[in-house]
Amino acid sequence: MANIEETLVKLSKSKFRSSFHLTKKEREYALEKGLDVIESHARDFVSKRLAPAYIPNDGSQTPTKGHPVFKAQHACACCCRGCLNKWYKVPKNIELSSIQEEKIVNLLMAWIRKELE
């Protein structure tokens, strides 16, 4: 994964990825909970729904709405292992390393921060 700013620019050039934005309700939720809580949710979602080597419902494990992290995952192509492979060349069926998880969380949080500006 390139640096975060380069990645966000690349994602912004995708018609599909750039179509995702936080709703008013999702923005309010993020501001009410605070970014530390949202980041803890991101870590939890990534470790449970994206990091395992085998995900039974891969490709449909991330809802498209209802939480700022879910929206960020779709906007950043970190919603399933297929998208991780396509965008970042992360192999499927291999557990993500803690470094990979950290990079994903950092990207998601950078996208959320931009949306909250």
C-alpha positions, 0 to 999 in steps of 0.5 A: 500500500502506497502512502495514505495521501497517494492512495486517497488520490488514487481512490478519488479517481475511481468513479465507484470508490469516490461515490461513497461519503458519510451521511449526516447521521454517520458524521454525527455518530463519528463526532458524538463517539469521537475518533478514538472510539471509531478507530477502535471499531475499525480495528475490531472490524478489520481484525474480525471481518477482513484479517482472517485467511478464510472468510465464509461470506467474503465479498458481502461481509461489509455493509454499505451503510450504518457505520462510518467505518463500513462506508470508509471500507468501501470508499478505500477498497478495504471491504473484502479480500477481493478488493484488497487483492485488486487494489493493493495486491494483498493475497487472498486466503492468507491471514493479514499481518498486524502491519497490514491491519494497521495500514488498513486502519490508518487508511480508513481513519484518514478517509473518515477524517477527510469526510469530517472536515 
